[in-house]
Amino acid sequence: MPSRLSLGPAERRTLLRYYRRHPNPEMRLRAHIILMLADGYAWSVIGSVLYCSSRTINHWMHCFESGGVEALGSQPRGAGARWSDEADTILQQAMAHSPSEWRYRAVSWTVSLLRDHLENQWGQKPSDNRLRQRLRELGYVWKRPRHALRESKSPRVLRRLRAIRRKIRNLPTDCAKLFEDETDLLLFPPLRAGWFLRGKPAEVSISGENAKRTVYGAIDVETGQRIFVSRDGECAADFQAILRLIRQQYGLKKVALLLDRASRHSAHESTGLAADFEIELIYLPARASNINPMDRLWRWGKDKICANKQYLSIDYQADRFIEYLVGLSPQEALRKAGILSGRFWLFR
């Protein structure tokens, strides 16, 4: 095998410039290979010094012999194909659909799956780096999705919300309007991002035990007053406990309670007790997100009190959770619940 190349002065200067200052480390390696071949080094020495195979040395030697210094800018074999408009079209069509629609056994695209798809459709396989670069250019980023109810802006939900707004406007001016909801607290803590030491695992100590409490809560959309109660279960009797607290808090004042149509809310005993207490139950549309402002209060409370910490008992955790939410000022509670937003649906 030939081991020596002949370089002209201009070629040597160009290769030295590539070797010393080129921003691409692959180009610096290729220039180094050619320079060592021109200086008469054996392939075994070049491979041991530069940690490259004889196949790589042979490839770039032939590229230089056939195309000169400019040929070193081409991609090596197996590193991927040059991008084209055809590849761009195939990529955008793929990203517009789920992999399952292309008969792949996956629900989300990965770089390796996209490479295989491009090879099947285009006949060439691009490099991982080129594919990631093009995805970023198209506005894609690798991130964690979140749940979103598809029906939240459907015509059915929008019609129902308009009907609720009309009903609220027709209520007496002294009528208290409250949103009610419940959330589950588990002794096993939810995990949230935080500041931890780099290079060390971020760990949350747990006992291996778990327990559950259900917190029922209501918020007044005008005054920001909140009412909470912790219960062991989620049956109609537990919901009726907060109805009693609401009536006790508001005395003889008429109350309208907006809530979802869960079975514990619509049970005959619950609706009968609400009627006896003169609490009008107004049911929100089912399977609709961002409707009940209590959902936002629950998230705030869990992030501040429950995340990344396991308490000694579930009752102590529930007490701390309720204590935090009750301790918010009325203005702060309304703001955190999203009621003060100019886009809150009840006041549009």
C-alpha positions as CSV (number, residue, x, y, z in Angstrom):
1,M,0.0,0.0,0.0
2,P,1.3,3.4,-0.9
3,S,2.1,5.5,2.2
4,R,3.5,8.7,0.8
5,L,1.7,11.6,-0.9
6,S,3.2,14.5,-2.9
7,L,2.1,17.9,-1.7
8,G,2.6,21.2,-3.5
9,P,3.5,24.3,-1.4
10,A,0.0,25.7,-1.7
11,E,-1.7,22.4,-0.7
12,R,0.6,22.1,2.3
13,R,-0.2,25.6,3.4
14,T,-4.0,24.9,3.1
15,L,-3.7,21.7,4.9
16,L,-1.8,23.3,7.7
17,R,-4.4,26.0,8.0
18,Y,-7.1,23.4,8.2
19,Y,-5.2,21.4,10.8
20,R,-4.5,24.4,13.0
21,R,-7.6,26.5,12.7
22,H,-10.6,24.7,11.0
23,P,-13.7,24.8,13.3
24,N,-14.7,21.3,12.3
25,P,-12.7,18.6,14.2
26,E,-13.3,16.1,11.4
27,M,-11.7,18.4,8.9
28,R,-8.7,18.9,11.2
29,L,-8.4,15.1,11.5
30,R,-8.5,14.7,7.7
31,A,-5.8,17.3,7.1
32,H,-3.7,15.7,9.8
33,I,-4.0,12.3,8.0
34,I,-2.9,13.8,4.7
35,L,0.0,15.7,6.2
36,M,1.3,12.6,8.0
37,L,1.0,10.5,4.8
38,A,2.9,13.2,2.9
39,D,5.7,13.1,5.6
40,G,6.1,9.4,5.0
41,Y,4.6,8.0,8.2
42,A,3.4,4.4,8.2
43,W,-0.3,3.7,8.3
44,S,0.1,1.8,11.6
45,V,1.8,4.9,13.2
46,I,-0.9,7.2,11.8
47,G,-3.7,4.9,13.2
48,S,-2.1,4.7,16.6
49,V,-1.5,8.4,16.9
50,L,-4.8,9.6,15.5
51,Y,-6.9,6.7,16.7
52,C,-8.4,6.0,13.3
53,S,-8.6,2.8,11.2
54,S,-6.7,1.9,8.1
55,R,-10.0,2.1,6.2
56,T,-10.4,5.7,7.2
57,I,-6.8,6.5,6.1
58,N,-7.3,4.7,2.8
59,H,-10.6,6.5,2.1
60,W,-9.2,10.1,2.6
61,M,-6.0,9.3,0.8
62,H,-8.0,8.3,-2.3
63,C,-10.3,11.3,-1.9
64,F,-7.2,13.6,-1.8
65,E,-5.6,11.9,-4.8
66,S,-8.8,12.2,-6.9
67,G,-10.0,15.6,-5.8
68,G,-7.3,17.5,-3.9
69,V,-7.9,19.5,-0.8
70,E,-11.5,20.3,-1.7
71,A,-12.4,16.6,-1.6
72,L,-11.7,16.6,2.1
73,G,-14.9,18.5,2.7
74,S,-17.1,15.7,1.5
75,Q,-18.7,13.4,4.0
76,P,-17.0,10.0,4.8
77,R,-18.7,6.8,3.9
78,G,-21.4,5.9,6.4
79,A,-21.6,9.4,7.8
80,G,-24.8,10.2,6.0
81,A,-26.0,11.6,2.7
82,R,-26.1,15.3,1.5
83,W,-29.4,16.9,2.3
84,S,-31.8,17.7,-0.5
85,D,-35.2,19.2,-1.1
86,E,-36.6,15.7,-1.5
87,A,-35.4,14.8,1.9
88,D,-36.8,18.0,3.3
89,T,-40.3,17.2,1.9
90,I,-40.2,13.6,3.2
91,L,-39.2,14.9,6.7
92,Q,-41.9,17.5,6.9
93,Q,-44.5,15.0,5.7
94,A,-43.4,12.5,8.4
95,M,-43.5,15.1,11.2
96,A,-47.0,16.0,10.3
97,H,-48.2,12.6,11.2
98,S,-47.7,10.0,13.9
99,P,-45.3,7.1,13.2
100,S,-48.2,4.7,13.7
101,E,-49.8,6.2,10.6
102,W,-46.8,5.1,8.6
103,R,-47.2,1.6,10.1
104,Y,-44.3,1.9,12.5
105,R,-44.7,0.4,16.0
106,A,-44.2,3.7,17.7
107,V,-46.3,6.7,18.7
108,S,-43.5,9.4,18.7
109,W,-40.7,10.1,16.3
110,T,-37.1,9.6,17.3
111,V,-33.9,10.5,15.3
112,S,-33.1,6.8,14.6
113,L,-36.7,6.1,13.4
114,L,-36.6,9.2,11.2
115,R,-33.3,8.1,9.7
116,D,-34.8,4.7,8.9
117,H,-37.9,6.4,7.4
118,L,-35.8,8.7,5.2
119,E,-33.8,5.7,4.1
120,N,-36.9,3.9,3.1
121,Q,-38.5,6.9,1.3
122,W,-35.4,8.7,0.0
123,G,-33.0,5.8,-0.5
124,Q,-30.2,7.5,1.6
125,K,-29.7,7.8,5.3
126,P,-28.6,11.2,6.7
127,S,-26.4,11.6,9.7
128,D,-27.9,12.1,13.2
129,N,-26.4,15.5,13.5
130,R,-27.7,16.7,10.2
131,L,-31.2,15.4,11.0
132,R,-31.2,17.1,14.4
133,Q,-30.0,20.4,12.8
134,R,-32.8,20.3,10.2
135,L,-35.4,19.5,12.9
136,R,-34.3,22.6,14.9
137,E,-34.4,24.7,11.7
138,L,-38.0,23.6,11.2
139,G,-38.9,24.7,14.8
140,Y,-38.9,21.3,16.5
141,V,-37.4,20.7,19.9
142,W,-37.2,17.6,22.1
143,K,-39.5,18.2,25.1
144,R,-42.0,16.5,27.3
145,P,-45.6,16.8,26.2
146,R,-48.6,17.5,28.5
147,H,-52.1,16.2,28.6
148,A,-54.7,18.3,26.9
149,L,-58.4,17.4,26.5
150,R,-59.3,17.5,22.9
151,E,-62.9,18.5,23.6
152,S,-62.1,21.6,25.7
153,K,-62.8,24.0,22.8
154,S,-65.4,22.0,21.0
155,P,-68.7,23.6,20.0
156,R,-70.5,21.5,22.6
157,V,-68.4,22.9,25.4
158,L,-68.5,26.5,24.1
159,R,-72.4,26.3,23.9
160,R,-72.5,24.9,27.5
161,L,-70.2,27.7,28.8
162,R,-72.3,30.4,27.1
163,A,-75.4,28.9,28.8
164,I,-73.7,28.9,32.2
165,R,-72.6,32.6,31.7
166,R,-76.2,33.6,31.0
167,K,-77.4,31.7,34.0
168,I,-74.9,33.4,36.3
169,R,-75.8,36.8,35.0
170,N,-79.5,36.1,35.8
171,L,-78.8,35.2,39.4
172,P,-79.6,37.7,42.2
173,T,-76.8,40.3,42.7
174,D,-76.3,39.1,46.3
175,C,-75.9,35.5,45.3
176,A,-72.5,34.0,46.1
177,K,-70.8,32.2,43.2
178,L,-68.4,29.4,44.1
179,F,-66.4,26.8,42.2
180,E,-66.0,23.4,43.9
181,D,-63.6,20.6,43.2
182,E,-61.6,17.9,45.0
183,T,-58.1,16.5,44.6
184,D,-56.3,13.4,46.0
185,L,-53.2,13.7,48.2
186,L,-50.9,10.7,48.3
187,L,-48.2,10.1,50.9
188,F,-46.0,9.0,48.1
189,P,-44.7,12.5,46.9
190,P,-44.9,13.9,43.4
191,L,-41.6,14.8,41.9
192,R,-40.8,18.3,40.6
193,A,-37.7,19.9,39.1
194,G,-35.5,21.8,41.6
195,W,-31.9,22.9,42.3
196,F,-29.6,20.0,43.0
197,L,-25.8,19.5,42.9
198,R,-24.4,18.7,39.6
199,G,-22.9,15.3,39.3
200,K,-24.9,13.9,42.2
201,P,-28.2,12.0,41.9
202,A,-31.2,14.0,42.9
203,E,-33.0,11.7,45.4
204,V,-36.2,12.0,47.5
205,S,-36.3,9.7,50.5
206,I,-39.4,7.7,50.8
207,S,-40.6,5.1,53.4
208,G,-42.2,2.7,50.9
209,E,-45.6,3.4,52.5
210,N,-48.5,5.1,50.9
211,A,-51.8,6.6,52.0
212,K,-54.5,8.8,50.5
213,R,-56.7,11.7,51.5
214,T,-59.2,13.6,49.4
215,V,-59.4,17.3,49.9
216,Y,-62.6,19.1,48.9
217,G,-62.4,22.8,48.2
218,A,-64.4,25.8,47.0
219,I,-63.5,29.4,46.1
220,D,-65.7,32.4,45.9
221,V,-65.1,34.1,42.5
222,E,-65.9,37.6,43.9
223,T,-64.3,37.6,47.4
224,G,-61.6,34.9,47.0
225,Q,-62.9,33.2,50.2
226,R,-61.9,29.5,50.3
227,I,-63.4,26.5,52.1
228,F,-61.6,23.2,52.5
229,V,-62.2,19.9,54.1
230,S,-60.1,16.7,54.1
231,R,-61.9,13.3,53.9
232,D,-60.9,9.7,53.7
233,G,-63.0,8.9,50.6
234,E,-64.7,10.3,47.5
235,C,-68.3,9.2,48.0
236,A,-71.5,11.4,48.2
237,A,-71.3,11.6,52.0
238,D,-67.8,13.1,51.8
239,F,-69.0,15.7,49.3
240,Q,-72.0,16.6,51.5
241,A,-69.5,17.6,54.2
242,I,-68.4,20.6,52.2
243,L,-72.0,21.5,51.4
244,R,-72.6,21.8,55.1
245,L,-69.5,23.9,55.5
246,I,-70.6,26.2,52.7
247,R,-74.0,26.7,54.2
248,Q,-72.5,27.3,57.6
249,Q,-70.1,29.9,56.2
250,Y,-72.7,31.8,54.1
251,G,-75.6,31.7,56.5
252,L,-78.9,32.4,54.8
253,K,-77.2,33.9,51.6
254,K,-78.1,32.2,48.3
255,V,-75.2,30.2,46.8
256,A,-74.6,29.0,43.3
257,L,-72.0,26.2,43.2
258,L,-70.2,25.4,39.9
259,L,-68.8,21.9,39.8
260,D,-68.4,18.8,37.5
261,R,-71.0,16.1,37.2
262,A,-69.2,13.4,39.2
263,S,-71.4,10.8,40.7
264,R,-70.9,12.1,44.2
265,H,-72.1,15.5,43.1
266,S,-75.1,14.3,41.2
267,A,-76.2,11.6,43.6
268,H,-79.8,11.9,44.9
269,E,-78.7,12.5,48.5
270,S,-76.3,15.3,47.4
271,T,-78.8,17.1,45.2
272,G,-81.4,16.8,47.9
273,L,-79.1,18.2,50.6
274,A,-78.1,21.1,48.2
275,A,-81.8,21.9,47.6
276,D,-82.5,21.9,51.4
277,F,-79.6,24.3,51.9
278,E,-80.7,26.4,48.9
279,I,-77.4,25.8,47.1
280,E,-77.9,25.8,43.4
281,L,-75.7,23.2,41.7
282,I,-74.5,24.3,38.2
283,Y,-72.8,21.5,36.4
284,L,-69.8,22.2,34.2
285,P,-69.2,20.5,30.8
286,A,-67.5,17.1,31.0
287,R,-64.1,16.4,29.6
288,A,-63.1,20.1,29.3
289,S,-59.8,21.5,30.5
290,N,-59.1,24.9,32.1
291,I,-62.7,25.3,33.2
292,N,-62.6,24.9,37.0
293,P,-60.1,27.4,38.6
294,M,-59.7,25.0,41.6
295,D,-57.5,22.9,39.4
296,R,-54.9,25.7,39.4
297,L,-55.0,26.1,43.1
298,W,-54.5,22.3,43.6
299,R,-51.4,22.5,41.3
300,W,-49.9,25.4,43.3
301,G,-50.5,23.7,46.6
302,K,-49.0,20.4,45.5
303,D,-45.9,22.1,44.0
304,K,-45.3,24.1,47.2
305,I,-46.2,21.6,49.9
306,C,-46.3,18.0,48.5
307,A,-43.6,17.8,45.9
308,N,-40.2,16.2,46.6
309,K,-41.0,15.4,50.3
310,Q,-42.6,12.5,52.0
311,Y,-44.4,13.5,55.3
312,L,-44.6,11.3,58.4
313,S,-48.4,10.9,58.0
314,I,-51.0,11.7,55.3
315,D,-53.1,13.7,57.8
316,Y,-50.2,16.0,58.6
317,Q,-49.6,16.5,54.8
318,A,-53.3,17.3,54.3
319,D,-53.2,19.8,57.1
320,R,-50.1,21.5,55.7
321,F,-51.7,21.5,52.2
322,I,-54.9,23.1,53.4
323,E,-53.0,25.5,55.7
324,Y,-51.0,26.8,52.7
325,L,-54.1,27.4,50.5
326,V,-56.1,29.1,53.4
327,G,-53.1,31.3,54.2
328,L,-53.1,32.9,50.7
329,S,-54.6,36.4,50.6
330,P,-58.0,36.6,48.8
331,Q,-56.3,38.6,46.0
332,E,-53.4,36.1,45.7
333,A,-55.8,33.1,45.7
334,L,-57.9,34.7,42.9
335,R,-54.8,35.4,40.9
336,K,-53.3,31.9,41.3
337,A,-56.7,30.4,40.4
338,G,-56.7,32.4,37.2
339,I,-60.0,34.2,38.1
340,L,-58.5,37.6,37.8
341,S,-57.3,37.0,34.3
342,G,-59.0,39.0,31.6
343,R,-59.5,35.8,29.7
344,F,-61.4,33.9,32.5
345,W,-64.3,32.3,30.7
346,L,-67.0,33.1,33.3
347,F,-66.6,36.9,32.9
348,R,-66.3,37.1,29.1
